[in-house]
Amino acid sequence: MTIETAAPRPTTHRIHFAWVVATVAFLALVGAAAFRAAPSVLIEPLHEDFGWSRASISAAVSINLVLYGLTAPFAAALMERFGMRTVVTAALGLVAAGSGLTVFMTATWQLILLWGVLVGLGTGSMALAFVATVTDRWFVARRGLVTGILTAASAAGQLVFLPVLALLAEKYNWQAVALTVAFASLAVVPLVMLFLRERPEDVGTVPYGAGPDHRPAEPSTGNAGLRALRVLAAAARTRVFWLLAGTFAICGASTNGLVGTHFVPAAHDHGMPMTAAASLLAVIGIFDVVGTIASGWFTDRFDARRLLGIYYLLRGISLLVLPLLFANTVHPPMIAFIVFYGLDWVATVPPTVALCRRHFGPDAPIVFGWVLASHQIGAGLVAFLAGLVRDRLGGYDAAFYVAGALCAVAAFMALAIGRDPATPAERTDSRA
C-alpha cells in the first residue's frame, strides 16, 4: 500500500501564523531602526565634543548608508541559504556592538569603523530586502499591505526613539544615546529567537491567502554570494532594473541622506532647539506609518508606476519649499510640510517592491536588495555632500533645492517603466 504525504494545509487557528511572523519582523525592524534616528541628533554633539567637522561626521553616516544598501542583496541570499532567524540575530548583534563601542572612541576613524562599517552591515542585513523575503514567503494575499506595514517599522522606530534620543543628548550626553541604541537592538533578539519562523511549512501551514494545493518553493542550497551576483547580472540586462535603481537612488538621496540626516542640524541653524527639531522629525515618522500603509493598500489596487510618479513629484515640490519654512519656532506652514512629507517618506517602497515582483518573479527579493543598494548609495552620497555644503556655504538651502529637482526627474523615470513584465529570459530564476 502506498502512503501519500499530503501538502501542508492551512491551519484552522483564528490568527494565521504569518501575522505572528510579520509582527516579530516589525519589532525587529523597529529595534534596528533605533540607529536610524541617532545620526540626526548626534551630529552637533559630536561636533561640539570632539571638534570634528560636520563633513567628517557625515562621512561615517554616508559609509553606513552605502553599506546598508550594498549588504541588502547578499543578506537576502543569506536568508535563503541559512535562514532569516540566523541572519537577523547576527544583524542585531552588529548594530548593538557598533553603537555601544562608540563610547570608547577618540578619533574619526573609529567613528567610521563603528558607525559606518559595523552598524552599516548590521542594519543592511535587516534592510527592506528582509521585508521582501517575509512577504514573499508568508503571504500571497495582502502582500502590498504587509509590505507597507513592515516598511513603516523604520518610521515607527524613528517615532519611538528620536525624541528620547534627542532628550538624552541634550540632558546627558551623546554616550547615553549610543548605549540606548545598543540596548534597543539587543532587546529584540529573544523575540526573534523564539517566534521568527523560516517558512509556513515549518509550522504545518501555507502562506496567508494560498490555497491547499500550494507547493512551497525549493530552498536555495547554492553559494549565497554567487546567487546575489548572478541575479544582479541577469537584472542588469533589463531597462526596468536601471529605471527602478535610478528612482530609488533619488528616493534615498531625498529622504535618509538629506532630511533624515540633516533636517535637525538645518533647523538648529535657524535657531530652533534641537529637541523641537527632533520632535518634528518624529512627527514625520507618525505620518510615514500612515502613508506607507496606505501606499501598500493603493499598490494592491492601482498602477504602481503611476503611484511612484505621483509620490516623487509631490516630494520634489515639498523639498523646494522647505528652505523657506525654517525658523526659530515651530509654525503652521512647517507643520503642514511635516505632515505632507511624512505621508510620502517611504510610500515609494510598496510600489517599488511590487514592480520588482512583477518584472523579476522568484528573484524579486534579491533584485529589490540591489535596487535598495542604489537607494542607499544615493543616500550616502547626499549625506556627505549636504554636510560639505553646510561647511562651505554656511547653510543647507542648495542641497534642498537640488534634491527637489532630482525628485522631478525620478517621477518621469517611474512613468517610463514598461507596463508589461520582463521577458521570460529576463526573469530566469537564479536559484541554482
C-alpha positions as CSV (number, residue, x, y, z in Angstrom):
1,M,0.0,0.0,0.0
2,T,1.3,3.4,-1.0
3,I,1.2,6.2,1.6
4,E,1.0,9.7,0.1
5,T,2.1,12.7,2.1
6,A,-0.4,15.4,1.9
7,A,0.7,19.0,1.3
8,P,0.5,21.3,4.3
9,R,-3.0,22.7,4.8
10,P,-4.0,26.0,6.2
11,T,-4.4,25.9,10.0
12,T,-7.8,26.5,11.5
13,H,-6.5,28.9,14.0
14,R,-8.2,32.3,14.0
15,I,-4.9,34.1,13.6
16,H,-2.7,32.8,10.8
17,F,0.9,32.3,11.9
18,A,2.0,34.6,9.1
19,W,0.8,37.5,11.2
20,V,3.0,36.3,14.1
21,V,6.0,36.3,11.8
22,A,5.1,39.7,10.4
23,T,4.7,41.1,14.0
24,V,8.2,39.8,15.0
25,A,9.7,41.2,11.8
26,F,8.1,44.5,12.6
27,L,9.6,44.6,16.1
28,A,13.0,43.5,14.9
29,L,13.0,46.3,12.3
30,V,11.9,48.8,14.9
31,G,14.8,47.7,17.1
32,A,17.3,48.1,14.3
33,A,15.7,51.5,13.3
34,A,16.9,53.0,16.6
35,F,20.2,53.8,15.0
36,R,18.4,55.4,12.0
37,A,17.3,58.1,14.5
38,A,20.7,58.6,16.1
39,P,22.8,60.5,13.5
40,S,20.5,63.4,13.2
41,V,20.7,64.2,16.9
42,L,24.4,63.4,17.3
43,I,26.0,65.5,14.6
44,E,26.0,68.6,16.7
45,P,27.0,66.9,20.0
46,L,29.9,65.1,18.3
47,H,31.0,68.4,16.6
48,E,31.0,70.2,19.9
49,D,32.6,67.4,21.9
50,F,35.4,66.4,19.6
51,G,35.7,69.4,17.2
52,W,35.2,67.1,14.2
53,S,33.8,68.8,11.1
54,R,30.2,68.1,10.0
55,A,31.6,66.7,6.8
56,S,33.8,64.2,8.7
57,I,30.8,63.1,10.8
58,S,28.6,62.9,7.8
59,A,31.2,60.7,6.1
60,A,30.6,58.0,8.7
61,V,26.9,58.3,8.1
62,S,27.5,58.0,4.4
63,I,29.5,54.8,4.7
64,N,26.8,53.4,6.9
65,L,24.1,54.2,4.4
66,V,26.1,52.8,1.5
67,L,26.9,49.6,3.3
68,Y,23.3,49.4,4.4
69,G,22.3,49.2,0.8
70,L,25.2,47.0,-0.6
71,T,24.7,44.4,2.2
72,A,20.9,44.0,1.5
73,P,21.1,41.7,-1.6
74,F,23.7,39.5,0.0
75,A,21.6,39.4,3.2
76,A,18.5,38.3,1.1
77,A,20.6,35.5,-0.4
78,L,22.0,34.5,3.0
79,M,18.4,34.4,4.4
80,E,17.6,31.9,1.7
81,R,20.7,29.8,2.4
82,F,20.9,30.0,6.3
83,G,17.5,31.3,7.4
84,M,16.1,34.6,8.5
85,R,16.4,33.9,12.2
86,T,20.2,33.4,12.0
87,V,20.8,36.5,9.8
88,V,18.5,38.8,11.8
89,T,20.0,37.7,15.1
90,A,23.6,38.4,13.9
91,A,22.5,41.7,12.4
92,L,21.0,43.0,15.7
93,G,24.2,42.0,17.4
94,L,26.3,44.0,15.0
95,V,24.1,47.1,15.5
96,A,24.4,46.8,19.2
97,A,28.2,46.3,19.1
98,G,28.8,49.1,16.6
99,S,26.7,51.6,18.6
100,G,27.8,50.6,22.1
101,L,31.5,50.6,21.4
102,T,31.4,54.3,20.2
103,V,31.5,55.3,23.9
104,F,35.3,54.4,23.8
105,M,36.2,56.2,20.5
106,T,38.6,59.1,20.4
107,A,39.2,59.5,16.6
108,T,37.1,59.9,13.4
109,W,38.4,56.6,12.0
110,Q,36.8,54.8,15.0
111,L,33.5,56.5,14.3
112,I,33.7,55.4,10.7
113,L,34.6,51.8,11.7
114,L,31.8,51.5,14.3
115,W,29.0,53.8,12.9
116,G,29.9,53.2,9.3
117,V,31.1,49.6,8.9
118,L,29.6,47.6,11.8
119,V,26.3,49.3,12.1
120,G,26.1,49.6,8.3
121,L,26.5,45.8,7.9
122,G,24.0,45.1,10.7
123,T,21.2,47.4,9.5
124,G,21.8,46.4,5.9
125,S,21.3,42.8,6.9
126,M,17.8,43.8,8.2
127,A,17.0,46.2,5.3
128,L,13.9,46.2,3.2
129,A,15.1,43.0,1.4
130,F,14.1,41.4,4.7
131,V,10.7,42.8,4.2
132,A,10.5,41.4,0.7
133,T,11.6,38.0,2.0
134,V,9.0,37.8,4.7
135,T,6.2,38.9,2.4
136,D,7.2,36.5,-0.4
137,R,7.5,33.5,1.9
138,W,4.5,34.1,4.2
139,F,1.9,36.0,2.2
140,V,0.0,35.5,-1.1
141,A,-2.9,37.8,-0.3
142,R,-2.3,41.3,1.3
143,R,1.3,41.5,0.1
144,G,1.2,45.2,-0.6
145,L,-0.4,46.0,2.7
146,V,2.1,43.9,4.7
147,T,5.0,45.4,2.7
148,G,3.7,48.8,3.7
149,I,3.3,47.8,7.4
150,L,6.8,46.4,7.6
151,T,8.3,49.3,5.7
152,A,6.7,51.6,8.3
153,A,8.6,49.8,11.0
154,S,11.6,52.0,10.3
155,A,9.4,55.1,10.7
156,A,8.0,53.6,13.9
157,G,11.5,53.2,15.2
158,Q,12.2,56.8,14.4
159,L,9.0,57.8,16.1
160,V,9.7,55.8,19.2
161,F,13.4,56.7,19.6
162,L,14.0,60.1,18.1
163,P,12.5,62.4,20.8
164,V,14.0,60.2,23.5
165,L,17.4,60.2,21.9
166,A,17.3,64.0,21.5
167,L,16.4,64.4,25.1
168,L,19.2,62.1,26.2
169,A,21.7,64.0,24.1
170,E,20.5,67.4,25.5
171,K,20.2,66.4,29.2
172,Y,23.1,63.9,29.5
173,N,25.5,63.3,26.6
174,W,25.9,61.5,23.3
175,Q,27.2,58.4,25.0
176,A,23.8,57.8,26.6
177,V,22.3,57.8,23.1
178,A,24.8,55.2,21.8
179,L,24.1,52.9,24.8
180,T,20.3,53.3,24.4
181,V,20.5,52.2,20.7
182,A,22.7,49.2,21.7
183,F,20.2,48.1,24.3
184,A,17.2,48.5,22.0
185,S,18.8,46.3,19.4
186,L,19.6,43.5,21.9
187,A,16.2,43.7,23.5
188,V,14.6,42.3,20.3
189,V,16.9,39.3,19.9
190,P,14.8,37.0,22.3
191,L,11.6,37.6,20.3
192,V,13.4,36.7,17.0
193,M,14.9,33.5,18.5
194,L,11.5,32.4,19.9
195,F,8.9,33.4,17.3
196,L,10.5,34.0,13.9
197,R,9.9,31.0,11.7
198,E,11.5,30.5,8.3
199,R,8.7,29.1,6.2
200,P,5.0,28.3,6.5
201,E,5.6,24.6,6.1
202,D,7.8,24.7,9.3
203,V,4.5,25.2,11.3
204,G,2.3,23.0,9.1
205,T,0.6,25.7,7.1
206,V,0.7,27.5,3.8
207,P,1.3,31.2,3.1
208,Y,-1.6,33.5,4.1
209,G,-4.1,33.6,1.2
210,A,-2.7,30.5,-0.5
211,G,-4.9,27.5,-1.3
212,P,-4.4,23.9,0.0
213,D,-2.8,23.0,-3.3
214,H,0.1,25.4,-2.7
215,R,3.5,23.9,-3.2
216,P,6.4,25.7,-1.5
217,A,9.5,26.8,-3.5
218,E,12.6,24.8,-3.0
219,P,15.1,26.5,-0.7
220,S,18.3,27.6,-2.2
221,T,21.3,25.4,-1.5
222,G,24.0,27.2,-3.6
223,N,26.5,29.8,-2.7
224,A,24.6,32.9,-1.4
225,G,27.1,35.4,-2.6
226,L,27.3,34.0,-6.1
227,R,23.5,33.8,-6.3
228,A,23.2,37.5,-5.4
229,L,25.7,38.4,-8.1
230,R,24.0,36.1,-10.6
231,V,20.7,37.7,-10.0
232,L,22.3,41.2,-10.4
233,A,23.9,40.2,-13.7
234,A,20.5,39.0,-15.1
235,A,18.6,42.0,-13.8
236,A,21.2,44.5,-15.1
237,R,20.4,43.4,-18.6
238,T,16.9,44.9,-18.3
239,R,15.8,48.5,-18.7
240,V,13.4,48.2,-15.9
241,F,16.1,47.4,-13.3
242,W,18.0,50.6,-14.1
243,L,14.9,52.8,-14.0
244,L,14.0,51.3,-10.6
245,A,17.5,51.7,-9.4
246,G,17.7,55.3,-10.6
247,T,14.4,56.3,-9.0
248,F,15.3,54.6,-5.7
249,A,18.7,56.3,-5.6
250,I,16.9,59.6,-5.8
251,C,14.5,58.4,-3.1
252,G,17.4,57.6,-0.8
253,A,19.1,60.9,-1.5
254,S,16.0,62.9,-0.7
255,T,15.0,61.0,2.5
256,N,17.7,59.2,4.5
257,G,20.5,61.1,3.0
258,L,19.2,64.7,3.3
259,V,16.1,65.1,5.5
260,G,16.8,62.1,7.8
261,T,20.4,63.1,8.4
262,H,20.4,66.9,8.1
263,F,16.9,68.2,9.0
264,V,17.7,68.6,12.7
265,P,21.0,70.5,12.1
266,A,19.4,72.6,9.4
267,A,16.5,73.6,11.7
268,H,19.1,74.2,14.5
269,D,21.0,76.6,12.2
270,H,17.8,78.8,12.2
271,G,17.6,78.9,16.0
272,M,15.2,76.0,16.6
273,P,16.0,74.0,19.7
274,M,17.3,70.5,18.8
275,T,14.6,68.7,20.8
276,A,11.9,70.7,18.9
277,A,13.5,69.8,15.5
278,A,13.9,66.2,16.5
279,S,10.2,66.1,17.6
280,L,9.3,67.4,14.1
281,L,11.3,64.6,12.5
282,A,9.5,62.1,14.8
283,V,6.1,63.5,13.6
284,I,7.3,62.7,10.1
285,G,7.6,59.2,11.4
286,I,4.0,59.2,12.6
287,F,2.6,60.2,9.2
288,D,5.1,58.0,7.4
289,V,3.4,55.0,9.1
290,V,0.1,56.2,7.8
291,G,1.4,57.0,4.3
292,T,3.3,53.7,3.9
293,I,0.4,51.5,4.9
294,A,-1.9,53.5,2.7
295,S,0.6,53.1,-0.1
296,G,0.6,49.4,0.4
297,W,-3.2,49.4,0.1
298,F,-3.1,51.5,-3.0
299,T,-0.4,49.2,-4.5
300,D,-2.8,46.3,-4.3
301,R,-5.3,48.2,-6.4
302,F,-3.6,50.7,-8.7
303,D,-0.8,51.0,-11.2
304,A,2.5,51.0,-9.3
305,R,4.3,53.1,-11.9
306,R,1.8,56.0,-11.6
307,L,1.9,55.8,-7.8
308,L,5.6,56.3,-7.9
309,G,5.3,59.2,-10.4
310,I,2.9,61.0,-8.1
311,Y,4.9,60.3,-4.9
312,Y,8.2,61.6,-6.4
313,L,6.6,64.7,-7.9
314,L,4.9,65.7,-4.7
315,R,8.1,65.1,-2.7
316,G,10.1,67.3,-5.0
317,I,7.7,70.2,-4.7
318,S,7.8,69.9,-0.9
319,L,11.6,70.0,-0.8
320,L,11.7,73.1,-3.0
321,V,9.5,74.9,-0.4
322,L,11.3,73.6,2.7
323,P,14.1,76.2,2.9
324,L,11.5,79.0,3.1
325,L,9.9,77.4,6.2
326,F,12.8,77.2,8.6
327,A,12.5,79.5,11.7
328,N,13.4,79.6,15.3
329,T,10.0,78.3,16.3
330,V,7.5,75.7,15.0
331,H,4.8,77.4,13.0
332,P,1.8,76.2,11.0
333,P,3.5,76.1,7.5
334,M,6.3,73.9,8.9
335,I,3.7,71.6,10.5
336,A,2.0,71.3,7.1
337,F,5.3,70.4,5.5
338,I,5.9,67.7,8.1
339,V,2.5,66.1,7.6
340,F,2.8,66.3,3.8
341,Y,6.4,65.0,3.7
342,G,5.7,62.3,6.3
343,L,2.9,60.8,4.2
344,D,5.3,60.5,1.3
345,W,8.6,59.5,3.1
346,V,8.8,55.8,2.2
347,A,5.5,55.4,0.4
348,T,7.6,54.6,-2.6
349,V,8.6,51.2,-1.2
350,P,5.4,49.1,-1.7
351,P,5.1,50.0,-5.4
352,T,8.8,49.5,-6.0
353,V,8.6,46.0,-4.4
354,A,5.5,45.3,-6.5
355,L,7.3,46.3,-9.7
356,C,10.3,44.1,-8.8
357,R,8.0,41.2,-8.1
358,R,6.1,41.8,-11.4
359,H,9.2,42.0,-13.6
360,F,11.6,39.6,-11.9
361,G,9.5,36.8,-10.4
362,P,11.2,34.5,-7.9
363,D,14.3,36.6,-7.9
364,A,12.4,39.7,-6.7
365,P,13.7,39.8,-3.1
366,I,17.3,39.8,-4.2
367,V,16.6,42.2,-7.1
368,F,14.9,44.5,-4.7
369,G,18.0,44.2,-2.5
370,W,20.1,45.6,-5.3
371,V,17.6,48.3,-6.0
372,L,17.8,49.2,-2.3
373,A,21.6,49.3,-2.7
374,S,21.1,52.1,-5.2
375,H,18.8,53.8,-2.7
376,Q,21.5,53.8,0.0
377,I,24.3,54.8,-2.4
378,G,22.2,57.9,-3.2
379,A,21.5,58.4,0.5
380,G,25.2,58.1,1.4
381,L,26.4,60.4,-1.3
382,V,24.0,63.2,-0.3
383,A,24.5,62.7,3.4
384,F,28.2,63.6,2.8
385,L,27.6,66.3,0.2
386,A,25.0,68.1,2.3
387,G,27.4,68.2,5.2
388,L,30.1,69.6,2.8
389,V,27.6,72.2,1.5
390,R,26.9,73.3,5.1
391,D,30.6,73.6,5.9
392,R,31.4,75.5,2.6
393,L,28.2,77.7,2.2
394,G,27.1,78.0,5.8
395,G,23.6,76.6,5.1
396,Y,21.7,73.7,3.5
397,D,19.4,75.6,1.1
398,A,21.3,74.5,-2.1
399,A,21.1,70.8,-1.0
400,F,17.3,71.0,-0.6
401,Y,16.8,72.7,-4.0
402,V,18.9,70.1,-5.9
403,A,17.1,67.3,-4.1
404,G,13.7,68.7,-5.1
405,A,14.8,68.9,-8.8
406,L,16.0,65.3,-8.7
407,C,12.7,64.1,-7.4
408,A,11.0,65.6,-10.5
409,V,13.5,63.5,-12.6
410,A,12.6,60.4,-10.6
411,A,8.9,61.0,-11.4
412,F,9.5,60.9,-15.1
413,M,11.7,57.8,-14.8
414,A,9.0,55.9,-12.9
415,L,6.4,56.6,-15.6
416,A,8.9,55.4,-18.2
417,I,8.8,51.8,-16.7
418,G,7.0,49.5,-19.0
419,R,3.6,48.2,-18.1
420,D,4.4,44.6,-19.2
421,P,6.6,42.3,-17.2
422,A,10.1,41.5,-18.4
423,T,10.5,38.7,-20.9
424,P,10.9,35.1,-19.6
425,A,14.6,35.2,-20.4
426,E,14.9,38.3,-18.3
427,R,13.0,36.7,-15.4
428,T,15.1,33.5,-15.2
429,D,15.1,32.1,-11.7
430,S,18.8,32.1,-10.5
431,R,18.4,29.8,-7.5
432,A,21.0,27.3,-8.8
